[in-house]
Every structure is written in structure tokens, then in C-alpha cells.
Amino acid sequence: MDQSLTFDLDLIHRYDQAGPRYTSYPTALELHENFGEADYLRHIEQSNRLGGPLSLYFHIPFCDTVCYYCACNKIVTKNRAHAEPYLNDLCREIEMQGALFDRGRVVDQLHWGGGTPTFLSESQMRHLMVSTRRHFNLREDDEGQYSIEVDPRETDDRTIAVLRELGFNRISLGLQDFEPDVQKAVNRIQTEQETFAVLEAARNEGFRSTSIDLIYGLPLQTVESFSRTLEKILQVSPERFSVFNYAHLPQRFKTQRQIDDADIPNPEVKLAILQMVIQRLTEAGYVYIGMDHFAKPNDELAVAQREGKLYRNFQGYSTHSECDLIGLGVTSIGRVGDAYIQNVKDLDTYRRTIEQGRLPVFKGFELSRDDKLRRAVISGLICHFELEFIELEREFSIDFKTYFEQELIKLQKMAEDGLLTIDTDQILVRPAGRLLIRNICMVFDRYLTEKKQFSKVI
């Protein structure tokens, strides 16, 4: 497939609006508290009847210091002992959840996120993985996608060696920006030396994929300053980049109130930074996967996209659409069968629920037939930038153009603007429409309202 990308400033201005990132459909905003533990157990039973591989997500909420831009669910503390009771509760949840899923189901994907997973000590990380292997069928052949997010300020050669020994083979390094003024403004002081030392250690230990996370739109950033950061990283050539747009929502996220609004780049500067990033990464040989992600052409995500096998879930892009995702730990979200499930959001409630021997289900959502159809449409568009009608017609026994008559009418304006083409049997997103893929997907979202708060699409 054509994986090219066109930056059209006029189109971006015309379609400048807020919208979901579609790590799920329906989005996590639709999860409700009328969905409880009994509903989850029913979907696990249905999932076991179908079988298939599993994916595990572990939320480690602790951070040593607060980054002012962060909107994640986190607990900021310098006391490492605070992680111990949480780890005990998490291992108990692993035991409870593991007992519910057929032992023969192999874990093809595993991810530690946060927070800062490397907040844990070496012994704690070993304890967590031993518990996981005891209760789930982890792969032993290094063919699974076992990934972890690391903070280079909390990681050294020894940590990387331990992570590789535990089975991790993919790593994502948080950075955001190298400029001293920007780092000071967001309270994240991180040197080039410690960042690149972790990257080199990961390669030396045989990690199969390395990714660097950047954010554009942070205070005091300019095109020139962000270009300097990008050039330094390109010299070490990571397999992937995640370049996120900073969403400044201080009314929702208290830590963002530490940022001076006057220091935030205006929309024109943010767009200029994005345009520069696209140009430089394209010139360096990276392809645009979608939704802020770039990868080398031989990276498994780029290959999966060309082969029509790419998938998107709560952790981002993936190559294993057939996996049921089990969320473990406070606030984590899973997808099992035809349902989404989220755990409770605070440590005290999590601990009490675990101590009572109950699953810490906070809320969830059971997908209808229409939800599953629209999820397939949005997933196809956001992962592959194209949609073949006949495949959906066969799977859902519909006539696509009849079922989505109103949506296709709305897409006509986008087609006239050059974002996409609509043929007799498919929708094809054009290079100028790929940065605006969220706008296109929003046409098919029956839950979308103006009252819900989302980040800007660009």
C-alpha cells in the first residue's frame, strides 16, 4: 500500500477540531458503572469457549517526580516502599484473573505501562514477572511482543539487562524534548547521555524494537528548538517514533496548572513544528503509521500495515488483533470478547476490593452488533487508511451503502476536499487526509457529542 503523507495546511485549518483518538470504539467515555464483575465473568466464559491468545496490560502508577504536562493516572512519591503493598495486591489480582482464563491460552502480548514501571526495584520486577508466569501461559521463545515503557532517568544498564532476562523485547523511552528551557518548564530534566545510554543498552541486550516518545506543543518550544532535539535522536536511529500533540487541559489535569499558559506555542507554531517533524522523518526514511506514530519501513508495524494486519487498542498500534486484552492494576482497561472493562481508579478502593477476594471492576461496556460493525469500520480506516465494503458486508450481513447512507453523504464533503475517495466498493484515504483520519472516523461515531472533551485532532 501507499504509505505516503501530505501536509496540507489549508485542510488542517478547515478541519481543526477536537475528537477521540479511537484506541477503542466506543471510546472509554462510554464505559458505565452498571457493568460489574458478573458481566465480566460472563464475557470471560464466552471468550474461553472461543479460545485464542491473550494480551496482558499492567498499570504501574508510581513516578518519582511529576512532569507537568502529564495526564496519566499516576502517584508521585519518592518513597519506593509505597510500591510494595500495591505490588502484593497486583499479584493477587493476577492470581484471580489467571484462574478465570484457560491455561492453554498463550500470552502473545504483554505490556507494562504507567506511571513509570522502572520505579520498581529489580526484586519487585522479578516478583511481578514470576507471579505472571505462575498464573498465565507466557511464551518462552521470545516470539511474543513483550514491551515496557521506561524513564531513562530511572533506568541503567543493569535494569535493561534484567528486563531482557525477564522476557521483554520491545522498549519505549520517554523523552519529550532535550532543550533545557523546555525541560525546566515541564519539570523533566533529562540528559542526552542518560537517554542514549539506555537506548544503546537495549540494543546491546537484544531488544527487537526501540521507540522514542516526543511531545510537540510544550512550553517554550519553537520549530528551531524542536528540530535540534529531533536531529540528535535521528543520529541514533530508533525503530519507531511517537510524536504526540500536547493537549493543554489544566481544568481537567491539576499538574498542568504548573505550566504558564503564555509559554505555550500558538497553533501556528505547533503546526509548523509538526510539518517540520513530518518532513524530517520522511526524509530519514520513516513511514507514517498513523495517529502520531512513525516507523522504519521494515518495522513490524509498517509491515503489518502494508499487509492489512495492523490493529489498534488501548496501548496504541499492534499486530495482534486476535488477542483478548486483560487489564491488570488500578485504572487499567481491558477488552475481553465483546466487552471493555476498567478497574477501579484509586489505590484504597483497589486494595479493599482485592482483600475481599473480588475482581476490581469499576465499570465496563458491552458492545452491540452496531458497535462491533462501527468498530470494524473505524479500525480499518485508522489502521490501513482504506475500507473494503465487501468484507464488512460478508461479516455483518449488511449492504454497506444502505447501512451507512447518511455517513457516506457526510463524507462527500471530505471527498471534495481531497481527504478521501469513495468508490463503488471502498473508501480510500488519500495522503492529504491521513493526518485528519480522526475527523474521518468521527463520521461513523454514533456516540459523539460536542459536550465531550477531547484533544484537538492536530
C-alpha positions as CSV (number, residue, x, y, z in Angstrom):
1,M,0.0,0.0,0.0
2,D,1.0,3.7,-0.4
3,Q,2.3,4.9,3.0
4,S,3.0,8.5,1.9
5,L,1.7,11.5,3.8
6,T,0.9,15.1,2.6
7,F,0.9,18.1,4.9
8,D,-1.9,20.4,3.7
9,L,-2.1,23.5,5.9
10,D,-5.3,24.7,4.4
11,L,-7.1,21.4,5.0
12,I,-5.8,21.2,8.6
13,H,-7.2,24.7,9.3
14,R,-10.5,23.8,7.8
15,Y,-10.8,20.6,9.8
16,D,-9.3,21.9,13.1
17,Q,-11.5,20.4,15.8
18,A,-11.3,18.1,18.8
19,G,-12.0,14.4,18.6
20,P,-11.3,10.9,20.0
21,R,-8.0,9.1,19.5
22,Y,-10.0,5.9,18.9
23,T,-7.8,3.5,21.0
24,S,-11.2,1.8,21.3
25,Y,-14.7,2.1,19.8
26,P,-16.9,3.1,21.6
27,T,-14.4,5.3,23.5
28,A,-13.6,4.8,27.2
29,L,-16.0,7.7,27.9
30,E,-18.9,5.3,27.2
31,L,-17.9,2.8,30.0
32,H,-20.5,2.8,32.8
33,E,-20.9,1.6,36.3
34,N,-23.9,-0.7,35.5
35,F,-21.4,-3.1,34.1
36,G,-19.9,-5.2,37.0
37,E,-18.0,-8.2,38.0
38,A,-20.8,-10.7,37.0
39,D,-20.8,-9.2,33.5
40,Y,-17.1,-9.5,33.2
41,L,-17.2,-13.2,34.3
42,R,-19.8,-13.9,31.6
43,H,-17.6,-12.4,28.9
44,I,-14.6,-14.4,30.1
45,E,-16.6,-17.6,29.8
46,Q,-17.6,-16.7,26.3
47,S,-14.0,-15.8,25.5
48,N,-12.7,-19.2,26.8
49,R,-15.2,-21.0,24.5
50,L,-13.7,-19.3,21.5
51,G,-10.1,-19.6,22.8
52,G,-7.2,-17.8,21.2
53,P,-4.2,-15.9,22.5
54,L,-4.1,-13.3,25.3
55,S,-2.6,-9.8,25.8
56,L,-1.8,-8.5,29.3
57,Y,-1.5,-4.9,30.3
58,F,-0.1,-4.0,33.8
59,H,-0.5,-0.5,35.2
60,I,2.3,0.7,37.4
61,P,1.2,4.1,38.6
62,F,4.2,5.4,40.5
63,C,6.5,8.2,39.5
64,D,9.5,9.7,41.3
65,T,8.7,13.2,40.1
66,V,5.8,14.9,38.4
67,C,6.0,16.0,34.8
68,Y,3.7,19.0,34.5
69,Y,2.3,18.0,31.1
70,C,1.3,14.5,32.2
71,A,-2.3,13.4,32.0
72,C,-1.8,9.8,33.1
73,N,-3.2,8.2,36.2
74,K,-0.2,8.4,38.5
75,I,1.0,8.5,42.1
76,V,4.1,10.8,42.7
77,T,6.3,9.7,45.5
78,K,10.0,9.3,46.3
79,N,9.3,6.6,48.8
80,R,9.9,3.3,46.9
81,A,8.3,1.4,49.8
82,H,4.9,2.6,48.6
83,A,5.1,0.2,45.7
84,E,5.3,-2.9,47.8
85,P,1.7,-3.1,49.1
86,Y,0.4,-2.3,45.6
87,L,2.6,-5.0,44.1
88,N,1.2,-7.5,46.5
89,D,-2.4,-6.5,45.6
90,L,-1.5,-6.7,41.9
91,C,-0.1,-10.2,42.2
92,R,-3.3,-11.2,44.0
93,E,-5.3,-9.9,41.1
94,I,-3.0,-11.7,38.7
95,E,-3.8,-14.9,40.6
96,M,-7.6,-14.2,40.5
97,Q,-7.7,-13.3,36.8
98,G,-5.4,-16.1,35.8
99,A,-7.7,-18.7,37.3
100,L,-10.5,-17.5,35.1
101,F,-8.8,-17.9,31.7
102,D,-8.0,-21.3,30.2
103,R,-4.4,-22.1,30.9
104,G,-3.8,-23.2,27.4
105,R,-4.3,-19.7,26.0
106,V,-0.8,-18.3,25.2
107,V,0.1,-14.7,26.1
108,D,1.3,-13.2,22.8
109,Q,1.5,-9.7,24.1
110,L,2.5,-8.2,27.4
111,H,3.0,-4.5,28.4
112,W,4.0,-2.7,31.5
113,G,2.8,1.0,31.4
114,G,2.3,3.7,33.9
115,G,3.4,5.9,35.6
116,T,6.9,4.6,35.5
117,P,7.3,0.8,35.5
118,T,11.0,1.1,36.2
119,F,10.1,2.8,39.5
120,L,10.0,-0.8,40.7
121,S,13.2,-2.3,42.1
122,E,14.9,-5.3,40.4
123,S,13.5,-7.7,43.0
124,Q,10.0,-6.2,42.6
125,M,10.1,-6.6,38.9
126,R,11.3,-10.2,39.2
127,H,8.5,-10.9,41.7
128,L,5.8,-9.4,39.4
129,M,7.0,-11.5,36.4
130,V,7.3,-14.7,38.4
131,S,3.7,-14.2,39.6
132,T,2.6,-13.6,36.0
133,R,4.3,-16.7,34.7
134,R,2.8,-18.8,37.5
135,H,-0.7,-17.8,36.6
136,F,-0.6,-17.2,32.8
137,N,0.9,-19.1,29.9
138,L,3.8,-16.8,28.9
139,R,5.8,-17.6,25.8
140,E,9.4,-18.9,26.2
141,D,10.5,-18.5,22.6
142,D,10.9,-14.7,22.6
143,E,8.4,-14.5,19.8
144,G,5.8,-12.7,21.8
145,Q,5.5,-8.9,21.9
146,Y,6.6,-8.1,25.4
147,S,7.1,-4.4,25.9
148,I,7.7,-1.8,28.6
149,E,7.7,2.0,29.0
150,V,10.9,3.3,30.7
151,D,12.0,6.6,32.0
152,P,15.8,6.8,31.2
153,R,16.3,8.8,34.4
154,E,15.1,5.7,36.3
155,T,17.0,3.1,34.2
156,D,20.6,1.9,33.7
157,D,22.5,-0.9,32.1
158,R,21.6,-3.3,34.9
159,T,17.9,-2.5,34.7
160,I,17.9,-3.1,30.9
161,A,19.7,-6.5,31.4
162,V,17.1,-7.5,34.0
163,L,14.2,-6.5,31.8
164,R,15.6,-8.5,28.9
165,E,16.2,-11.5,31.2
166,L,12.5,-11.3,32.3
167,G,11.4,-11.6,28.7
168,F,10.9,-8.0,27.5
169,N,11.9,-7.5,23.9
170,R,10.5,-4.1,23.0
171,I,11.1,-0.8,24.8
172,S,9.7,2.7,24.7
173,L,11.8,5.6,26.0
174,G,10.1,8.7,27.3
175,L,11.9,11.9,26.4
176,Q,9.6,14.7,25.1
177,D,12.4,17.3,24.4
178,F,16.1,17.9,25.0
179,E,16.0,21.7,25.3
180,P,17.0,22.8,28.8
181,D,14.4,25.6,29.0
182,V,11.6,23.3,27.9
183,Q,12.6,20.6,30.3
184,K,12.7,23.1,33.2
185,A,9.2,24.4,32.2
186,V,7.7,20.9,32.4
187,N,9.8,19.7,35.3
188,R,11.5,16.9,33.4
189,I,15.3,17.3,33.4
190,Q,16.8,14.6,31.3
191,T,20.2,14.5,29.6
192,E,21.1,13.2,26.2
193,Q,23.8,11.0,27.8
194,E,21.4,9.1,30.0
195,T,18.8,8.8,27.3
196,F,21.1,7.4,24.7
197,A,22.9,5.1,27.2
198,V,19.6,3.4,27.8
199,L,18.9,3.1,24.1
200,E,22.4,1.6,23.4
201,A,22.0,-0.8,26.4
202,A,18.6,-2.0,25.0
203,R,20.2,-2.7,21.6
204,N,23.2,-4.5,23.2
205,E,20.8,-6.7,25.2
206,G,18.9,-7.7,22.0
207,F,15.7,-5.7,22.3
208,R,14.0,-6.1,19.0
209,S,12.4,-2.7,18.8
210,T,13.2,0.7,20.3
211,S,10.9,3.7,20.3
212,I,11.3,7.3,21.4
213,D,8.4,9.4,22.7
214,L,8.3,13.1,21.9
215,I,5.7,15.8,22.6
216,Y,5.3,18.9,20.5
217,G,3.4,22.0,21.7
218,L,5.2,22.1,25.1
219,P,6.0,25.5,26.7
220,L,8.9,27.4,25.0
221,Q,9.2,25.1,22.1
222,T,9.9,26.5,18.6
223,V,10.5,24.9,15.3
224,E,14.2,25.5,15.6
225,S,14.5,24.1,19.1
226,F,12.4,21.0,18.4
227,S,14.4,20.5,15.2
228,R,17.6,20.3,17.3
229,T,16.0,17.6,19.6
230,L,14.9,15.6,16.5
231,E,18.3,15.8,14.8
232,K,20.0,14.4,17.9
233,I,17.6,11.4,18.0
234,L,17.8,10.7,14.3
235,Q,21.5,10.2,14.8
236,V,20.8,7.1,16.9
237,S,18.1,5.9,14.6
238,P,15.4,4.3,16.8
239,E,13.0,1.9,15.1
240,R,9.9,4.0,15.9
241,F,8.9,7.5,16.9
242,S,5.8,8.6,18.8
243,V,5.3,12.3,18.4
244,F,2.3,13.5,20.4
245,N,0.5,16.7,20.3
246,Y,0.4,18.3,23.8
247,A,-3.2,18.8,24.9
248,H,-3.3,21.6,27.5
249,L,-6.3,20.9,29.7
250,P,-5.5,22.4,33.1
251,Q,-9.1,22.4,34.1
252,R,-9.0,18.5,34.0
253,F,-5.4,17.8,35.0
254,K,-4.1,19.7,38.0
255,T,-0.4,19.2,37.3
256,Q,-0.8,21.1,34.0
257,R,-1.7,24.2,36.1
258,Q,2.0,24.5,36.8
259,I,2.6,25.4,33.2
260,D,2.4,29.1,32.3
261,D,-0.2,29.5,29.5
262,A,1.8,32.3,28.0
263,D,4.7,29.9,27.3
264,I,2.7,27.5,25.2
265,P,3.3,27.8,21.4
266,N,0.4,29.2,19.5
267,P,-1.4,27.0,17.0
268,E,0.6,28.2,14.0
269,V,3.9,27.3,15.7
270,K,2.6,23.9,16.7
271,L,1.6,23.2,13.1
272,A,4.9,24.4,11.8
273,I,6.7,22.0,14.3
274,L,4.5,19.1,13.1
275,Q,5.2,20.0,9.5
276,M,9.0,20.0,10.2
277,V,8.7,16.7,12.0
278,I,6.9,15.0,9.1
279,Q,9.4,16.4,6.6
280,R,12.5,15.3,8.6
281,L,11.2,11.8,9.5
282,T,10.1,11.2,5.9
283,E,13.5,12.3,4.6
284,A,15.1,10.0,7.1
285,G,13.1,7.0,5.7
286,Y,10.4,6.6,8.3
287,V,6.8,6.0,7.2
288,Y,3.7,7.4,8.9
289,I,1.8,4.6,10.6
290,G,-0.9,6.9,11.8
291,M,-2.0,8.8,14.9
292,D,1.4,10.4,15.7
293,H,3.4,7.2,15.1
294,F,6.3,6.7,12.6
295,A,8.3,3.6,12.0
296,K,11.1,2.4,9.7
297,P,9.7,0.5,6.6
298,N,11.0,-2.9,7.9
299,D,9.4,-2.4,11.4
300,E,6.7,-4.9,12.2
301,L,4.1,-2.1,12.5
302,A,4.9,-0.8,9.0
303,V,4.9,-4.4,7.6
304,A,1.6,-5.2,9.3
305,Q,0.0,-2.1,7.8
306,R,1.1,-2.9,4.3
307,E,-0.2,-6.5,4.8
308,G,-3.5,-5.3,6.2
309,K,-2.9,-6.8,9.6
310,L,-2.4,-3.7,11.8
311,Y,-4.7,-3.3,14.8
312,R,-5.3,-0.5,17.4
313,N,-6.1,-0.9,21.1
314,F,-5.7,0.9,24.4
315,Q,-1.9,0.6,24.2
316,G,-1.8,2.0,20.6
317,Y,-1.0,0.2,17.4
318,S,-0.5,-3.6,17.5
319,T,-0.1,-6.6,15.2
320,H,-2.3,-9.0,17.2
321,S,-6.0,-8.2,16.7
322,E,-7.0,-11.7,17.8
323,C,-5.8,-11.2,21.4
324,D,-8.2,-10.6,24.2
325,L,-6.7,-7.9,26.4
326,I,-6.7,-8.3,30.2
327,G,-6.1,-5.1,32.1
328,L,-4.4,-5.6,35.5
329,G,-3.8,-3.0,38.2
330,V,-5.5,0.2,39.2
331,T,-7.4,2.1,36.4
332,S,-6.3,-0.4,33.7
333,I,-8.7,-1.1,30.8
334,G,-9.1,-4.4,29.0
335,R,-11.1,-5.8,26.2
336,V,-12.4,-9.4,26.6
337,G,-14.8,-10.8,24.0
338,D,-17.4,-8.1,23.2
339,A,-16.8,-6.0,26.3
340,Y,-14.5,-3.3,27.6
341,I,-13.6,-3.5,31.3
342,Q,-12.0,-0.9,33.5
343,N,-10.5,-1.4,37.0
344,V,-11.2,0.9,39.9
345,K,-9.2,4.2,39.8
346,D,-7.8,4.7,43.3
347,L,-5.4,2.6,45.4
348,D,-7.6,2.4,48.5
349,T,-10.6,1.0,46.7
350,Y,-8.4,-1.3,44.7
351,R,-6.8,-2.7,47.9
352,R,-10.2,-3.2,49.6
353,T,-11.7,-5.0,46.7
354,I,-8.7,-7.3,46.3
355,E,-8.7,-8.0,50.0
356,Q,-12.4,-9.0,49.7
357,G,-11.4,-11.5,47.0
358,R,-13.3,-9.7,44.3
359,L,-12.2,-8.5,40.9
360,P,-11.6,-4.7,41.0
361,V,-14.1,-4.0,38.2
362,F,-15.2,-0.4,38.2
363,K,-17.2,-0.1,35.0
364,G,-17.4,-1.5,31.5
365,F,-19.3,-1.6,28.3
366,E,-20.9,-4.4,26.3
367,L,-20.8,-3.9,22.5
368,S,-23.9,-4.2,20.4
369,R,-23.8,-5.6,16.9
370,D,-23.8,-2.0,15.6
371,D,-20.9,-1.1,17.9
372,K,-18.9,-4.0,16.5
373,L,-19.6,-3.0,13.0
374,R,-18.7,0.6,13.6
375,R,-15.6,-0.5,15.5
376,A,-14.5,-2.6,12.4
377,V,-15.1,0.5,10.2
378,I,-13.1,2.8,12.4
379,S,-10.3,0.3,12.9
380,G,-9.9,-0.3,9.2
381,L,-9.7,3.4,8.5
382,I,-7.4,4.3,11.3
383,C,-5.0,1.4,10.8
384,H,-5.0,1.0,7.0
385,F,-6.5,4.2,5.6
386,E,-8.8,2.1,3.4
387,L,-12.0,0.2,3.8
388,E,-13.3,-2.6,1.6
389,F,-17.1,-2.8,1.7
390,I,-17.4,-6.5,0.8
391,E,-15.5,-7.7,3.8
392,L,-17.9,-6.0,6.2
393,E,-20.9,-6.9,4.2
394,R,-19.9,-10.6,4.5
395,E,-19.1,-10.4,8.2
396,F,-22.2,-8.4,9.3
397,S,-24.7,-9.4,6.6
398,I,-25.4,-5.8,5.5
399,D,-25.3,-3.7,2.4
400,F,-22.7,-1.1,3.3
401,K,-24.0,1.8,1.3
402,T,-27.5,1.3,2.6
403,Y,-26.5,0.9,6.2
404,F,-24.2,3.9,6.2
405,E,-26.1,6.0,3.8
406,Q,-26.0,9.1,6.0
407,E,-22.4,8.7,6.8
408,L,-21.4,8.4,3.1
409,I,-23.3,11.7,2.4
410,K,-21.3,13.4,5.2
411,L,-18.1,12.0,3.7
412,Q,-18.8,13.6,0.3
413,K,-17.6,17.0,1.5
414,M,-14.3,15.3,2.7
415,A,-14.0,13.7,-0.7
416,E,-14.5,17.0,-2.5
417,D,-11.8,18.5,-0.2
418,G,-9.3,15.7,-1.2
419,L,-9.2,13.8,2.1
420,L,-10.5,10.6,0.6
421,T,-12.2,8.9,-2.4
422,I,-15.3,6.9,-2.3
423,D,-15.6,4.2,-5.0
424,T,-18.3,1.6,-5.6
425,D,-16.6,-0.9,-3.3
426,Q,-14.3,1.0,-1.0
427,I,-13.2,4.2,0.9
428,L,-9.6,5.2,0.3
429,V,-8.0,7.8,2.5
430,R,-5.6,10.0,0.4
431,P,-2.2,11.2,1.6
432,A,-3.7,14.6,2.5
433,G,-6.4,13.0,4.6
434,R,-4.2,10.8,6.8
435,L,-3.3,13.5,9.3
436,L,-7.1,14.1,9.6
437,I,-8.0,10.4,10.0
438,R,-9.7,11.2,13.3
439,N,-12.1,13.5,11.5
440,I,-13.0,10.8,9.0
441,C,-13.6,8.2,11.8
442,M,-15.8,10.6,13.7
443,V,-18.4,10.5,10.9
444,F,-19.0,6.8,11.9
445,D,-19.2,7.5,15.7
446,R,-22.8,7.4,16.9
447,Y,-21.9,8.4,20.4
448,L,-20.0,11.6,19.5
449,T,-21.4,14.8,21.1
450,E,-19.9,18.3,21.4
451,K,-20.2,18.1,25.2
452,K,-17.5,15.5,25.5
453,Q,-13.9,16.8,25.9
454,F,-11.2,15.5,23.5
455,S,-7.9,16.8,22.3
456,K,-7.5,18.6,19.0
457,V,-7.0,16.2,16.1
458,I,-3.8,18.0,15.1
